[in-house]
């Protein structure tokens, strides 16, 4: 029997809880499978990203286990030193 979800009819806005996620492999040439609502790392470091609006920036010194609310289209290999990157949706 599936777990009941009393919120199944509610819209998942950007301020709502994270409802999905995926492992991210940094790649300079490919976008992520889905635009993120946030990212998290399991090993501290920098994460080079292309944001939803196309800006390429480095998110410096991300700490493990912290949810960073950023809309990311691509995680770049060049400039990324963090490991265990998760895309949160």
Gaussian input, Z-matrix of N, CA and C with variables (Angstrom, degrees):
# hf/3-21g

backbone

0 1
 N
 C     1     B1
 C     2     B2     1     A1
 N     3     B3     2     A2     1     D1
 C     4     B4     3     A3     2     D2
 C     5     B5     4     A4     3     D3
 N     6     B6     5     A5     4     D4
 C     7     B7     6     A6     5     D5
 C     8     B8     7     A7     6     D6
 N     9     B9     8     A8     7     D7
 C    10    B10     9     A9     8     D8
 C    11    B11    10    A10     9     D9
 N    12    B12    11    A11    10    D10
 C    13    B13    12    A12    11    D11
 C    14    B14    13    A13    12    D12
 N    15    B15    14    A14    13    D13
 C    16    B16    15    A15    14    D14
 C    17    B17    16    A16    15    D15
 N    18    B18    17    A17    16    D16
 C    19    B19    18    A18    17    D17
 C    20    B20    19    A19    18    D18
 N    21    B21    20    A20    19    D19
 C    22    B22    21    A21    20    D20
 C    23    B23    22    A22    21    D21
 N    24    B24    23    A23    22    D22
 C    25    B25    24    A24    23    D23
 C    26    B26    25    A25    24    D24
 N    27    B27    26    A26    25    D25
 C    28    B28    27    A27    26    D26
 C    29    B29    28    A28    27    D27
 N    30    B30    29    A29    28    D28
 C    31    B31    30    A30    29    D29
 C    32    B32    31    A31    30    D30
 N    33    B33    32    A32    31    D31
 C    34    B34    33    A33    32    D32
 C    35    B35    34    A34    33    D33
 N    36    B36    35    A35    34    D34
 C    37    B37    36    A36    35    D35
 C    38    B38    37    A37    36    D36
 N    39    B39    38    A38    37    D37
 C    40    B40    39    A39    38    D38
 C    41    B41    40    A40    39    D39
 N    42    B42    41    A41    40    D40
 C    43    B43    42    A42    41    D41
 C    44    B44    43    A43    42    D42
 N    45    B45    44    A44    43    D43
 C    46    B46    45    A45    44    D44
 C    47    B47    46    A46    45    D45
 N    48    B48    47    A47    46    D46
 C    49    B49    48    A48    47    D47
 C    50    B50    49    A49    48    D48
 N    51    B51    50    A50    49    D49
 C    52    B52    51    A51    50    D50
 C    53    B53    52    A52    51    D51
 N    54    B54    53    A53    52    D52
 C    55    B55    54    A54    53    D53
 C    56    B56    55    A55    54    D54
 N    57    B57    56    A56    55    D55
 C    58    B58    57    A57    56    D56
 C    59    B59    58    A58    57    D57
 N    60    B60    59    A59    58    D58
 C    61    B61    60    A60    59    D59
 C    62    B62    61    A61    60    D60
 N    63    B63    62    A62    61    D61
 C    64    B64    63    A63    62    D62
 C    65    B65    64    A64    63    D63
 N    66    B66    65    A65    64    D64
 C    67    B67    66    A66    65    D65
 C    68    B68    67    A67    66    D66
 N    69    B69    68    A68    67    D67
 C    70    B70    69    A69    68    D68
 C    71    B71    70    A70    69    D69
 N    72    B72    71    A71    70    D70
 C    73    B73    72    A72    71    D71
 C    74    B74    73    A73    72    D72
 N    75    B75    74    A74    73    D73
 C    76    B76    75    A75    74    D74
 C    77    B77    76    A76    75    D75
 N    78    B78    77    A77    76    D76
 C    79    B79    78    A78    77    D77
 C    80    B80    79    A79    78    D78
 N    81    B81    80    A80    79    D79
 C    82    B82    81    A81    80    D80
 C    83    B83    82    A82    81    D81
 N    84    B84    83    A83    82    D82
 C    85    B85    84    A84    83    D83
 C    86    B86    85    A85    84    D84
 N    87    B87    86    A86    85    D85
 C    88    B88    87    A87    86    D86
 C    89    B89    88    A88    87    D87
 N    90    B90    89    A89    88    D88
 C    91    B91    90    A90    89    D89
 C    92    B92    91    A91    90    D90
 N    93    B93    92    A92    91    D91
 C    94    B94    93    A93    92    D92
 C    95    B95    94    A94    93    D93
 N    96    B96    95    A95    94    D94
 C    97    B97    96    A96    95    D95
 C    98    B98    97    A97    96    D96
 N    99    B99    98    A98    97    D97
 C   100   B100    99    A99    98    D98
 C   101   B101   100   A100    99    D99
 N   102   B102   101   A101   100   D100
 C   103   B103   102   A102   101   D101
 C   104   B104   103   A103   102   D102
 N   105   B105   104   A104   103   D103
 C   106   B106   105   A105   104   D104
 C   107   B107   106   A106   105   D105
 N   108   B108   107   A107   106   D106
 C   109   B109   108   A108   107   D107
 C   110   B110   109   A109   108   D108
 N   111   B111   110   A110   109   D109
 C   112   B112   111   A111   110   D110
 C   113   B113   112   A112   111   D111
 N   114   B114   113   A113   112   D112
 C   115   B115   114   A114   113   D113
 C   116   B116   115   A115   114   D114
 N   117   B117   116   A116   115   D115
 C   118   B118   117   A117   116   D116
 C   119   B119   118   A118   117   D117
 N   120   B120   119   A119   118   D118
 C   121   B121   120   A120   119   D119
 C   122   B122   121   A121   120   D120
 N   123   B123   122   A122   121   D121
 C   124   B124   123   A123   122   D122
 C   125   B125   124   A124   123   D123
 N   126   B126   125   A125   124   D124
 C   127   B127   126   A126   125   D125
 C   128   B128   127   A127   126   D126
 N   129   B129   128   A128   127   D127
 C   130   B130   129   A129   128   D128
 C   131   B131   130   A130   129   D129
 N   132   B132   131   A131   130   D130
 C   133   B133   132   A132   131   D131
 C   134   B134   133   A133   132   D132
 N   135   B135   134   A134   133   D133
 C   136   B136   135   A135   134   D134
 C   137   B137   136   A136   135   D135
 N   138   B138   137   A137   136   D136
 C   139   B139   138   A138   137   D137
 C   140   B140   139   A139   138   D138
 N   141   B141   140   A140   139   D139
 C   142   B142   141   A141   140   D140
 C   143   B143   142   A142   141   D141
 N   144   B144   143   A143   142   D142
 C   145   B145   144   A144   143   D143
 C   146   B146   145   A145   144   D144
 N   147   B147   146   A146   145   D145
 C   148   B148   147   A147   146   D146
 C   149   B149   148   A148   147   D147
 N   150   B150   149   A149   148   D148
 C   151   B151   150   A150   149   D149
 C   152   B152   151   A151   150   D150
 N   153   B153   152   A152   151   D151
 C   154   B154   153   A153   152   D152
 C   155   B155   154   A154   153   D153
 N   156   B156   155   A155   154   D154
 C   157   B157   156   A156   155   D155
 C   158   B158   157   A157   156   D156
 N   159   B159   158   A158   157   D157
 C   160   B160   159   A159   158   D158
 C   161   B161   160   A160   159   D159
 N   162   B162   161   A161   160   D160
 C   163   B163   162   A162   161   D161
 C   164   B164   163   A163   162   D162
 N   165   B165   164   A164   163   D163
 C   166   B166   165   A165   164   D164
 C   167   B167   166   A166   165   D165
 N   168   B168   167   A167   166   D166
 C   169   B169   168   A168   167   D167
 C   170   B170   169   A169   168   D168
 N   171   B171   170   A170   169   D169
 C   172   B172   171   A171   170   D170
 C   173   B173   172   A172   171   D171
 N   174   B174   173   A173   172   D172
 C   175   B175   174   A174   173   D173
 C   176   B176   175   A175   174   D174
 N   177   B177   176   A176   175   D175
 C   178   B178   177   A177   176   D176
 C   179   B179   178   A178   177   D177
 N   180   B180   179   A179   178   D178
 C   181   B181   180   A180   179   D179
 C   182   B182   181   A181   180   D180
 N   183   B183   182   A182   181   D181
 C   184   B184   183   A183   182   D182
 C   185   B185   184   A184   183   D183
 N   186   B186   185   A185   184   D184
 C   187   B187   186   A186   185   D185
 C   188   B188   187   A187   186   D186
 N   189   B189   188   A188   187   D187
 C   190   B190   189   A189   188   D188
 C   191   B191   190   A190   189   D189
 N   192   B192   191   A191   190   D190
 C   193   B193   192   A192   191   D191
 C   194   B194   193   A193   192   D192
 N   195   B195   194   A194   193   D193
 C   196   B196   195   A195   194   D194
 C   197   B197   196   A196   195   D195
 N   198   B198   197   A197   196   D196
 C   199   B199   198   A198   197   D197
 C   200   B200   199   A199   198   D198
 N   201   B201   200   A200   199   D199
 C   202   B202   201   A201   200   D200
 C   203   B203   202   A202   201   D201
 N   204   B204   203   A203   202   D202
 C   205   B205   204   A204   203   D203
 C   206   B206   205   A205   204   D204
 N   207   B207   206   A206   205   D205
 C   208   B208   207   A207   206   D206
 C   209   B209   208   A208   207   D207
 N   210   B210   209   A209   208   D208
 C   211   B211   210   A210   209   D209
 C   212   B212   211   A211   210   D210
 N   213   B213   212   A212   211   D211
 C   214   B214   213   A213   212   D212
 C   215   B215   214   A214   213   D213
 N   216   B216   215   A215   214   D214
 C   217   B217   216   A216   215   D215
 C   218   B218   217   A217   216   D216
 N   219   B219   218   A218   217   D217
 C   220   B220   219   A219   218   D218
 C   221   B221   220   A220   219   D219
 N   222   B222   221   A221   220   D220
 C   223   B223   222   A222   221   D221
 C   224   B224   223   A223   222   D222
 N   225   B225   224   A224   223   D223
 C   226   B226   225   A225   224   D224
 C   227   B227   226   A226   225   D225
 N   228   B228   227   A227   226   D226
 C   229   B229   228   A228   227   D227
 C   230   B230   229   A229   228   D228
 N   231   B231   230   A230   229   D229
 C   232   B232   231   A231   230   D230
 C   233   B233   232   A232   231   D231
 N   234   B234   233   A233   232   D232
 C   235   B235   234   A234   233   D233
 C   236   B236   235   A235   234   D234
 N   237   B237   236   A236   235   D235
 C   238   B238   237   A237   236   D236
 C   239   B239   238   A238   237   D237
 N   240   B240   239   A239   238   D238
 C   241   B241   240   A240   239   D239
 C   242   B242   241   A241   240   D240
 N   243   B243   242   A242   241   D241
 C   244   B244   243   A243   242   D242
 C   245   B245   244   A244   243   D243
 N   246   B246   245   A245   244   D244
 C   247   B247   246   A246   245   D245
 C   248   B248   247   A247   246   D246
 N   249   B249   248   A248   247   D247
 C   250   B250   249   A249   248   D248
 C   251   B251   250   A250   249   D249
 N   252   B252   251   A251   250   D250
 C   253   B253   252   A252   251   D251
 C   254   B254   253   A253   252   D252
 N   255   B255   254   A254   253   D253
 C   256   B256   255   A255   254   D254
 C   257   B257   256   A256   255   D255
 N   258   B258   257   A257   256   D256
 C   259   B259   258   A258   257   D257
 C   260   B260   259   A259   258   D258
 N   261   B261   260   A260   259   D259
 C   262   B262   261   A261   260   D260
 C   263   B263   262   A262   261   D261
 N   264   B264   263   A263   262   D262
 C   265   B265   264   A264   263   D263
 C   266   B266   265   A265   264   D264

   B1=1.4613
   B2=1.5239
   B3=1.3437
   B4=1.4674
   B5=1.5315
   B6=1.3133
   B7=1.4639
   B8=1.5207
   B9=1.3358
   B10=1.4730
   B11=1.5300
   B12=1.3274
   B13=1.4653
   B14=1.5195
   B15=1.3281
   B16=1.4679
   B17=1.5302
   B18=1.3403
   B19=1.4611
   B20=1.5281
   B21=1.3327
   B22=1.4617
   B23=1.5220
   B24=1.3072
   B25=1.4594
   B26=1.5268
   B27=1.3232
   B28=1.4564
   B29=1.5252
   B30=1.3219
   B31=1.4667
   B32=1.5283
   B33=1.3199
   B34=1.4636
   B35=1.5230
   B36=1.3149
   B37=1.4558
   B38=1.5205
   B39=1.3156
   B40=1.4610
   B41=1.5208
   B42=1.3306
   B43=1.4628
   B44=1.5206
   B45=1.3220
   B46=1.4646
   B47=1.5247
   B48=1.3127
   B49=1.4661
   B50=1.5278
   B51=1.3258
   B52=1.4585
   B53=1.5292
   B54=1.3248
   B55=1.4651
   B56=1.5254
   B57=1.3120
   B58=1.4594
   B59=1.5159
   B60=1.3143
   B61=1.4526
   B62=1.5129
   B63=1.3151
   B64=1.4611
   B65=1.5245
   B66=1.3309
   B67=1.4564
   B68=1.5232
   B69=1.3343
   B70=1.4571
   B71=1.5207
   B72=1.3181
   B73=1.4619
   B74=1.5163
   B75=1.3391
   B76=1.4602
   B77=1.5353
   B78=1.3307
   B79=1.4596
   B80=1.5259
   B81=1.3250
   B82=1.4612
   B83=1.5254
   B84=1.3439
   B85=1.4508
   B86=1.5106
   B87=1.3368
   B88=1.4703
   B89=1.5213
   B90=1.3385
   B91=1.4592
   B92=1.5256
   B93=1.3207
   B94=1.4610
   B95=1.5255
   B96=1.3129
   B97=1.4626
   B98=1.5270
   B99=1.3373
   B100=1.4613
   B101=1.5247
   B102=1.3222
   B103=1.4649
   B104=1.5252
   B105=1.3213
   B106=1.4629
   B107=1.5188
   B108=1.3290
   B109=1.4707
   B110=1.5124
   B111=1.3359
   B112=1.4566
   B113=1.5129
   B114=1.3336
   B115=1.4596
   B116=1.5185
   B117=1.3294
   B118=1.4597
   B119=1.5195
   B120=1.3396
   B121=1.4652
   B122=1.5245
   B123=1.3373
   B124=1.4646
   B125=1.5182
   B126=1.3305
   B127=1.4642
   B128=1.5211
   B129=1.3187
   B130=1.4623
   B131=1.5187
   B132=1.3184
   B133=1.4541
   B134=1.5098
   B135=1.3333
   B136=1.4604
   B137=1.5253
   B138=1.3339
   B139=1.4554
   B140=1.5276
   B141=1.3325
   B142=1.4670
   B143=1.5254
   B144=1.3164
   B145=1.4636
   B146=1.5232
   B147=1.3293
   B148=1.4558
   B149=1.5194
   B150=1.3215
   B151=1.4554
   B152=1.5258
   B153=1.3102
   B154=1.4655
   B155=1.5238
   B156=1.3186
   B157=1.4647
   B158=1.5264
   B159=1.3645
   B160=1.4595
   B161=1.5112
   B162=1.3287
   B163=1.4659
   B164=1.5188
   B165=1.3348
   B166=1.4617
   B167=1.5240
   B168=1.3470
   B169=1.4606
   B170=1.5247
   B171=1.3175
   B172=1.4603
   B173=1.5202
   B174=1.3310
   B175=1.4608
   B176=1.5272
   B177=1.3405
   B178=1.4608
   B179=1.5301
   B180=1.3220
   B181=1.4625
   B182=1.5061
   B183=1.3370
   B184=1.4563
   B185=1.5301
   B186=1.3159
   B187=1.4658
   B188=1.5314
   B189=1.3268
   B190=1.4590
   B191=1.5257
   B192=1.3362
   B193=1.4600
   B194=1.5083
   B195=1.3206
   B196=1.4640
   B197=1.5225
   B198=1.3369
   B199=1.4633
   B200=1.5231
   B201=1.3355
   B202=1.4601
   B203=1.5264
   B204=1.3477
   B205=1.4601
   B206=1.5318
   B207=1.3322
   B208=1.4604
   B209=1.5211
   B210=1.3271
   B211=1.4686
   B212=1.5264
   B213=1.3212
   B214=1.4637
   B215=1.5213
   B216=1.3444
   B217=1.4635
   B218=1.5233
   B219=1.3518
   B220=1.4657
   B221=1.5200
   B222=1.3308
   B223=1.4599
   B224=1.5255
   B225=1.3180
   B226=1.4549
   B227=1.5257
   B228=1.3324
   B229=1.4658
   B230=1.5272
   B231=1.3271
   B232=1.4568
   B233=1.5235
   B234=1.3159
   B235=1.4580
   B236=1.5134
   B237=1.3409
   B238=1.4634
   B239=1.5160
   B240=1.3470
   B241=1.4685
   B242=1.5262
   B243=1.3196
   B244=1.4737
   B245=1.5247
   B246=1.3208
   B247=1.4723
   B248=1.5264
   B249=1.3189
   B250=1.4631
   B251=1.5103
   B252=1.3115
   B253=1.4698
   B254=1.5230
   B255=1.3151
   B256=1.4649
   B257=1.5114
   B258=1.3280
   B259=1.4538
   B260=1.5154
   B261=1.3183
   B262=1.4669
   B263=1.5239
   B264=1.3437
   B265=1.4600
   B266=1.5290
   A1=108.47
   A2=117.57
   A3=119.85
   A4=111.93
   A5=114.56
   A6=121.27
   A7=108.89
   A8=118.62
   A9=120.12
   A10=111.06
   A11=114.97
   A12=121.38
   A13=107.82
   A14=116.54
   A15=120.15
   A16=112.35
   A17=117.41
   A18=121.49
   A19=112.45
   A20=117.50
   A21=120.22
   A22=113.42
   A23=119.12
   A24=121.82
   A25=113.20
   A26=117.46
   A27=121.18
   A28=110.14
   A29=116.03
   A30=122.20
   A31=109.79
   A32=117.01
   A33=121.87
   A34=109.85
   A35=117.69
   A36=122.65
   A37=111.29
   A38=116.04
   A39=121.08
   A40=112.96
   A41=117.35
   A42=119.33
   A43=112.76
   A44=117.02
   A45=121.29
   A46=110.98
   A47=115.68
   A48=119.76
   A49=111.33
   A50=115.25
   A51=121.90
   A52=108.07
   A53=117.15
   A54=121.15
   A55=113.23
   A56=118.37
   A57=121.14
   A58=110.31
   A59=115.27
   A60=119.30
   A61=111.77
   A62=115.50
   A63=121.28
   A64=109.54
   A65=115.03
   A66=120.94
   A67=108.86
   A68=115.92
   A69=121.58
   A70=109.17
   A71=115.75
   A72=122.22
   A73=106.95
   A74=117.66
   A75=119.51
   A76=111.30
   A77=115.26
   A78=121.98
   A79=107.92
   A80=116.10
   A81=119.95
   A82=113.45
   A83=117.92
   A84=119.94
   A85=117.09
   A86=118.49
   A87=119.86
   A88=112.10
   A89=115.01
   A90=120.58
   A91=109.93
   A92=115.30
   A93=121.50
   A94=110.23
   A95=116.60
   A96=121.88
   A97=111.27
   A98=117.39
   A99=122.54
   A100=108.97
   A101=116.21
   A102=121.57
   A103=107.59
   A104=117.03
   A105=119.57
   A106=112.46
   A107=113.98
   A108=122.56
   A109=108.56
   A110=115.59
   A111=121.51
   A112=110.39
   A113=115.15
   A114=121.40
   A115=108.90
   A116=114.46
   A117=122.05
   A118=106.72
   A119=116.35
   A120=120.99
   A121=109.38
   A122=116.06
   A123=119.23
   A124=111.59
   A125=116.63
   A126=122.08
   A127=107.31
   A128=117.12
   A129=122.59
   A130=112.83
   A131=115.23
   A132=121.05
   A133=111.58
   A134=114.48
   A135=122.04
   A136=109.49
   A137=116.29
   A138=121.39
   A139=107.52
   A140=115.14
   A141=121.35
   A142=107.66
   A143=116.48
   A144=120.90
   A145=111.64
   A146=113.87
   A147=122.26
   A148=104.90
   A149=115.85
   A150=121.17
   A151=111.57
   A152=116.98
   A153=123.12
   A154=111.67
   A155=117.92
   A156=120.79
   A157=113.18
   A158=117.65
   A159=121.11
   A160=115.42
   A161=117.77
   A162=120.61
   A163=110.29
   A164=116.72
   A165=121.99
   A166=107.85
   A167=116.05
   A168=121.09
   A169=109.47
   A170=114.89
   A171=120.06
   A172=107.80
   A173=115.62
   A174=121.76
   A175=105.47
   A176=117.93
   A177=120.07
   A178=113.63
   A179=114.75
   A180=121.63
   A181=116.32
   A182=118.34
   A183=119.40
   A184=109.84
   A185=115.81
   A186=122.36
   A187=109.90
   A188=117.46
   A189=120.87
   A190=112.32
   A191=115.55
   A192=121.15
   A193=116.27
   A194=117.73
   A195=121.40
   A196=108.46
   A197=116.78
   A198=120.63
   A199=108.03
   A200=115.30
   A201=121.60
   A202=108.21
   A203=117.61
   A204=120.99
   A205=111.91
   A206=116.42
   A207=121.20
   A208=109.95
   A209=115.57
   A210=122.48
   A211=107.31
   A212=116.23
   A213=122.70
   A214=110.01
   A215=115.51
   A216=121.78
   A217=111.50
   A218=116.63
   A219=121.00
   A220=109.04
   A221=117.02
   A222=122.36
   A223=105.99
   A224=115.20
   A225=121.47
   A226=111.65
   A227=116.28
   A228=121.00
   A229=109.76
   A230=115.71
   A231=120.88
   A232=109.22
   A233=117.06
   A234=122.01
   A235=114.63
   A236=117.85
   A237=121.33
   A238=109.69
   A239=115.63
   A240=121.10
   A241=112.20
   A242=117.30
   A243=121.16
   A244=109.39
   A245=116.09
   A246=121.23
   A247=109.28
   A248=115.56
   A249=120.57
   A250=111.52
   A251=117.70
   A252=122.18
   A253=109.05
   A254=115.48
   A255=123.24
   A256=109.15
   A257=116.65
   A258=122.36
   A259=107.51
   A260=117.05
   A261=122.11
   A262=109.59
   A263=115.94
   A264=120.08
   A265=110.17
   D1=130.03
   D2=179.94
   D3=-69.10
   D4=155.92
   D5=177.01
   D6=-72.06
   D7=129.97
   D8=177.85
   D9=-66.14
   D10=141.12
   D11=177.61
   D12=-124.41
   D13=98.44
   D14=-176.89
   D15=-70.03
   D16=-8.96
   D17=-179.71
   D18=-105.33
   D19=12.72
   D20=-174.41
   D21=-61.24
   D22=-23.21
   D23=-179.69
   D24=-94.43
   D25=2.49
   D26=-179.78
   D27=-89.95
   D28=146.86
   D29=177.13
   D30=-74.38
   D31=136.25
   D32=177.40
   D33=-87.10
   D34=90.41
   D35=178.19
   D36=-80.61
   D37=173.96
   D38=-178.96
   D39=-66.63
   D40=-20.61
   D41=-179.60
   D42=-94.95
   D43=-3.71
   D44=179.69
   D45=-79.83
   D46=176.75
   D47=-178.89
   D48=-70.01
   D49=154.34
   D50=175.96
   D51=-65.35
   D52=133.98
   D53=-177.12
   D54=-116.47
   D55=-4.91
   D56=-179.00
   D57=-163.55
   D58=170.05
   D59=179.15
   D60=-168.49
   D61=167.83
   D62=-178.94
   D63=-155.81
   D64=155.20
   D65=175.16
   D66=-73.54
   D67=142.43
   D68=-179.97
   D69=-113.13
   D70=127.06
   D71=170.54
   D72=-106.07
   D73=112.57
   D74=-179.28
   D75=-56.66
   D76=136.51
   D77=-176.69
   D78=-152.11
   D79=122.72
   D80=-178.54
   D81=-68.84
   D82=-19.30
   D83=-173.29
   D84=-113.41
   D85=-1.64
   D86=-176.10
   D87=-129.71
   D88=137.56
   D89=174.04
   D90=-73.28
   D91=161.91
   D92=176.24
   D93=-68.73
   D94=163.85
   D95=178.09
   D96=-64.94
   D97=-28.07
   D98=179.62
   D99=-150.31
   D100=148.65
   D101=174.46
   D102=-66.73
   D103=131.30
   D104=-176.86
   D105=-82.87
   D106=160.40
   D107=166.88
   D108=-100.66
   D109=-18.13
   D110=-179.59
   D111=-170.38
   D112=167.35
   D113=174.87
   D114=-133.93
   D115=157.52
   D116=177.41
   D117=-144.52
   D118=149.96
   D119=176.39
   D120=-123.39
   D121=154.45
   D122=176.68
   D123=-102.46
   D124=-12.41
   D125=176.95
   D126=-135.28
   D127=126.99
   D128=-173.10
   D129=-58.35
   D130=150.33
   D131=175.83
   D132=158.54
   D133=-173.17
   D134=178.67
   D135=-87.22
   D136=149.24
   D137=174.00
   D138=-129.28
   D139=116.63
   D140=177.38
   D141=-87.45
   D142=127.05
   D143=-174.34
   D144=-134.91
   D145=160.01
   D146=164.62
   D147=-110.74
   D148=120.03
   D149=-178.08
   D150=-78.22
   D151=170.81
   D152=-178.54
   D153=-53.59
   D154=-38.09
   D155=-177.32
   D156=-83.05
   D157=0.37
   D158=177.73
   D159=99.16
   D160=-7.73
   D161=178.43
   D162=-69.55
   D163=132.34
   D164=175.38
   D165=-100.66
   D166=120.70
   D167=-179.22
   D168=-140.19
   D169=164.99
   D170=172.63
   D171=-107.60
   D172=127.45
   D173=173.38
   D174=-89.78
   D175=105.34
   D176=-171.31
   D177=-83.05
   D178=141.54
   D179=170.03
   D180=57.45
   D181=45.20
   D182=177.87
   D183=-67.75
   D184=139.15
   D185=-178.36
   D186=-95.34
   D187=145.41
   D188=179.43
   D189=-62.59
   D190=141.19
   D191=173.90
   D192=81.28
   D193=-0.08
   D194=179.19
   D195=-97.28
   D196=133.42
   D197=175.29
   D198=-87.32
   D199=120.04
   D200=177.76
   D201=-102.37
   D202=117.08
   D203=-174.94
   D204=-80.43
   D205=83.83
   D206=179.91
   D207=-129.97
   D208=139.66
   D209=176.91
   D210=-88.13
   D211=101.61
   D212=-174.30
   D213=-110.22
   D214=131.34
   D215=176.17
   D216=-95.93
   D217=-31.79
   D218=-176.48
   D219=-148.94
   D220=140.94
   D221=171.35
   D222=-109.55
   D223=120.12
   D224=-176.07
   D225=-84.80
   D226=142.12
   D227=174.83
   D228=-71.71
   D229=-41.34
   D230=-179.95
   D231=-70.53
   D232=117.68
   D233=179.11
   D234=97.09
   D235=-8.89
   D236=178.93
   D237=-92.95
   D238=124.53
   D239=177.96
   D240=-116.31
   D241=-15.34
   D242=178.41
   D243=-71.82
   D244=157.72
   D245=178.38
   D246=-127.20
   D247=164.56
   D248=178.95
   D249=65.11
   D250=45.17
   D251=-176.79
   D252=-79.26
   D253=133.43
   D254=178.48
   D255=-119.57
   D256=133.69
   D257=171.33
   D258=-93.06
   D259=128.46
   D260=-177.20
   D261=-111.20
   D262=133.37
   D263=-177.78
   D264=-132.13

